[in-house]
Amino acid sequence: MLIDYHTHHARCGHAVGELEEYVKRGIEIGLHEIGLSDHMPLLHVDPADYYPEMAMPMEELPRYVEECFGLKEKYKGQINVRVGLEGDYIEGCEDAIHAIVSAYPWDYVIGSVHFLGTWDVTDFRQTAGWDGQDRMAVYERYYDAVGKAAATGFYDYIGHIDVIKRFGYKPDGDVTDMEDAALEAVKRAGIAIELNASGLRTPAAEMFPSRRMLERVLDLGIPLTIGSDAHHPERLGQYLDEARALLKEVGFRQLATFEGRKRRMIDF
């Protein structure tokens, strides 16, 4: 069974392609399930004063949901469309995040940490934010936020859990304990993580998470799903063959799927 649970489209501003193009592409490449999971609107910064093209405007959110469910019905029998959201965890905005997460009948919600304060550590335009930083301290802040995200109960799985490495900025010290603490927080929360294959096209040149973390995920019995993090229809499913091969090497035999916020494990 072929799935891809992490996709973005034109509404977010930094992806291209309409939702229906992704669904049609999913059918074309033989996916059994596609997750539509665009970015939650910005909550803690004013979009007018911030970097442009970061996330869908708040007024687009209901239209996004309506279109997703329309496509779910339209393509029933050809591909299973799952309606999701990548819901940033931002410390101090928990009430606003919960309001969005609880307002719509999502199939799943991804919990991702992109922001440390107003700094998006995953944005290529903001890599200067690393200048003069104590990298170990940045990693500590990041993994602390991941643990807090897992503990909220808002999310079905944590996205690209070690994305902090995306641009190759790594501390001199060992971050194994931080990574493992984040995974243990996920385990306590009873949620899943994803293997996000998009890391292969970044300076990190490695999927999110690393093989070492995947081995720890398996040891802990944490469920895992998979996604390309496609921002273009042609990238749907990109590197997922490599991702599935890696998972099988590590020892995984099942992937998590979601419908109506309920998780079901399937063989792959």
PAVOKOL-958528 format. One record per residue: residue in one letter; x negated, y negated, z of N, C-alpha, C in turn. Coordinates in steps of 0.2 Angstrom, whole numbers, plus 5000, padded with zeros to 4 digits. Example, Ala and Ser with C-alpha at 12.3 -4.5 7.8 and 13.67 -1.06 7.14 Angstrom:
BEGIN
A493450285039493850225039493450165039/S493650115035493250055036493650005039/
//
This chain:
BEGIN
M499650065000500050005000499649945000/L499749894995499249834994499649774997/I499349745001499649685004499149625004/D499349565004498949505005499349455009/Y499149445015499649405020499449335021/H498949305017498649235019498549205012/T499049155011499049115004499249045006/H499049005001499248935002499448904995/H499848854995500148824988500048754988/A500348724983500248654981500548604987/R501048624991501248584996500748555001/C500248605002499748585008499248525005/G499248514999498848464996498148484994/H497848544997497148564995497248634991/A497748654989497848714985498248694979/V498248744974498648724968499048784967/G499548774963500048824961500648824965/E501248844962501848844966501948914969/L502448914974502548974978502749034973/E503149014968503349074963502849094959/E502349054958501749074954501349134958/Y501349124964500949174969501349234969/V502049234969502449294969502349334963/K502349294957502349324951501649354950/R501149324952500449344952500349414956/G500749414962500749474966500949534963/I501549524959501849574955501349604950/E501049554947500549564941499949614944/I499749594950499149634952499349694956/G499949704957500149764960500249764968/L500349704970500449704978501149734979/H501149764985501849784988502149734992/E501649694996501949645000501449584999/I501749524999501449454999501649415004/G501249385008501449335013501349265011/L501849225012501749155010501649125017/S501049085017500849065024500548995024/D500948945021500548885021500448845028/H500048795027499848765034500448725037/M500448725043500948685047500748615046/P501248565046501148495046500648475052/L500248425050499848395055500248365061/L500048375067500348355073499948305077/H499348305077498948275082498548215079/V498548205073498248145069498848115065/D498748055063499148025058498948035051/P499348075047499148095041498948035036/A499247975038499147915034498447885035/D498147905041497447875043496947935043/Y497147995041496648045042496448065035/Y496048115034495848145027496448165024/P496448145017497048165013497148235012/E497648265010497848325007497548385012/M497848375018497648425023498148475025/A498848455024499348505026500048475023/M500548515023501148485020501448435025/P501748385022502148335026502648365030/M502848335036503348365040504048375036/E504148325032504848325029504848385023/E504248415022504248465017504348535020/L504348535027504348605030505048635029/P505548605030506248645028506248665021/R506048625017506048645009505648705008/Y505048705011504548765011504948825013/V505248825019505548885021506148905017/E506548855015507048875010506848905004/E506348875001506048904995505748974996/C505448985001505149055003505649105003/F506249095007506749135008507149155001/G507149094997507449104990507049154986/L506449154986505949194983506049264985/K506049274992506149334995506749374992/E507249334992507849364989507849384981/K507549334978507549334970507149394968/Y506549414972506149464969506149524973/K506749534977506849594981506849654976/G506549704977506449764973505849764969/Q505549704968504949704964504349694968/I504449654974503849644979504149624985/N503949644991504149614997503849554999/V504249494999503949435001504049425008/R503549405012503549395019503449315020/V503949285024503949215025503549195031/G502949165030502549145036502349075036/L501849065041501648995042500949005046/E500448965043499848965047499848905052/G499948925058500148875063499548855067/D499248795066498648775069498748775077/Y498248805080498248795088497848725089/I498248685092497848615094498048605102/E497548605106497648605113497948535115/G498448535119498848475120499448465116/C499548505111500148495106500548565107/E500548595112500848665113501648655112/D501948605115502648595114502848585107/A502448545103502648525096502548595092/I502048625093501948695090502448735091/H502648745097503248795099503848775096/A503948705095504548685092504648705085/I504048705081504048725074504048805074/V503748835078503748905078504448935079/S504748905083505448935085506048905081/A505848855077506448825073506648865067/Y506248915065506348945058506349025059/P506649065055506649135056506049165052/W505449155054504849175051504749255051/D504449275047504249345047503549355051/Y503149305051502549305055502249235055/V501849225060501549155061500749175063/I500349145059499649155060499349095065/G499049115070498749065074497949055072/S497848995070497148975067496948915071/V496248915072495948855075495548825069/H495748765067495348725063495048665066/F495448645071495248575074494948585081/L494448545082494148535088494248455090/G494748445093494948375093495248355086/T494948295084495148275077494648295072/W494248335074493748365069493948435066/D494048435060494248505057493548535055/V493348585058492748615057492748655051/T493348665048493348705042493348665035/D493348605036493448555030492748535028/F492648555021491948535018491748465018/R492348415019492148345019491948325026/Q491948365031491848345038491248385041/T490848415037490248445039489748405043/A489748335041489348285045489548285053/G490148315054490248325061489748365065/W489448405062488948445065488248405067/D488148345064487548315065487548295072/G486948305075486748295082487148335087/Q487548385085487948425090487448475093/D487648495099487348555102487848615100/R487548655095487948705091488248755096/M487848775101488148815106488748795109/A488748725111489348695114489948695110/V489748685103490348685098490648755098/Y490248805098490448875098490848885104/E490648865110491048875116491648845115/R491748785113492348745112492848785108/Y492548805102492948845097493248905100/Y492848955103493049015105493549005111/D493448955115493848935121494548925118/A494548885112495248875109495548935106/V495148975103495449045101495749085106/G495449085112495749125117496349085120/K496349025120496948985122497548995117/A497348995111497849015106498249075107/A497749125108498049195109498549195114/A498349165120498749165126499449135126/T499549085121500149055120500749095119/G500649155115501249195113501649165107/F501349115104501649085098501549125092/Y501049165092500749195086500749265085/D500849295079500849365078500149395077/Y499649345074498949365073498549305073/I497949315074497449265074497049265067/G497049205064496749205057496049185058/H495649215053494949205052494549185059/I494549235063494349225070493649195071/D493249205067492549175068492349125062/V492849085060492849045054492348985056/I492148975062491648925064491048935061/K490848995058490249005055490248985047/R490848965045490948955038490448915034/F490148865037489648825033488948835035/G488848895039488148915040487848885046/Y488248845050487948815056488048855062/K487448885064487448935069486948915075/P487148925081486748905086486148955087/D485648935090485048975091485149035095/G485649025100485749085105486249135103/D486349185107486849235105487549215107/V487949225102488649215103489149275104/T488849335105489149395106489649395111/D489449365117489949365123490549325121/M490449265118491049225116491449255111/E491249285106491649325101492049375105/D491649415109492049475113492549445117/A492449385121492949365125493549345121/A493449315115494049295111494449355109/L494049415107494449475105494749505111/E494449495117494849525123495449485125/A495449415123496049375124496549395119/V496449415113496849445108497149505111/K496749555113496949615116497449605121/R497349565126497749545132498449525129/A498449485124499049455121499449505117/G499149555116499549605112499749585105/I499249545102499349525095498849555091/A498849535084498349565079497849505077/I497349525073496949485070496949495062/E496649455058496649475051495849485049/L495749525044495149515040495249475034/N494949415035495049365030494449365025/A494549385019494049395014493749335011/S494049275012493849215009493149195011/G492849225017492249205019491649225014/L491849265009491349285004491149234999/R491649184999491549124994491349064997/T491149075004490849015008490149015009/P489848965012489148975013488949025018/A489449045022489349105027489249165023/A489449175017489349235013489549305017/E490049295021490249355025491049345027/M491349395027492049395029492149375036/F492749355037492949335044493449385047/P493249425052492649415056492149465053/S491549465056490949495054491049575055/R490649615052490649685054490649705061/R490149665064490049685072490749675075/M491049615074491649605077492249655075/L492249675069492749725067492649785071/E492049805072491849865076492149865083/R492049805086492349785092493149785092/V493449765087494149765086494349835086/L494049875082494249945082494149985089/D493649965093493549995099494149975104/L494349915103494849885108495549905106/G495649935100496249955097496749895095/I496449845093496749785091497049795084/P497649785082497949795076497649735071/L497649755065497249705060497649705053/T497749645051498049645044497449615039/I497649595033497149575028497449515024/G496949475022497249415018496649385014/S496849365008496349325004496249255005/D496649225009496649155010496649115003/A497049144998497049114992497349044992/H496948994988497248924987497348914980/H497348964976497548964969497849034967/P498349034963498649104961498149154958/E497649134955497149174952496749204957/R496749174963496249204968496649254973/L497349264972497749304976497349374975/G497249404981496949474981496249474981/Q495949414980495149414979494849444985/Y494349484983493949524988494249574992/L494949584991495249624995495049704994/D494849714988494549784987493949794992/E493449744992492949744996493149745004/A493649715005493849715012494149775014/R494549815010494749875012494249925013/A493749925008493149965008492749965015/L492649895017492349885023492749915029/L493349905029493749925035493750005035/K493750035029493750115029493050135032/E492550095030491850115033491850105040/V492150055043492150045050492550095054/G493050125050493450175053494250155054/F494450095051495150085051495550125046/R496150145047496550175043497250145042/Q497350095046498050065045497949985045/L498449955042498549885043499149865045/A499249805048499849775051500249745046/T500849755046501349715042501849685046/F502249635044502649595048503349585045/E503849585048504549565046504949545052/G505249485052505649465058505249455064/R504549445064504149435070504049505073/K504149555069504049625072503449655068/R503049695071502449725068502549795066/R502349815060502349885058501649905055/M501449955057500749985055500850025049/I500450015043500550055037499850085035/D499850145032499250165030498950135024/F498350125023498050095017497550135014/
//
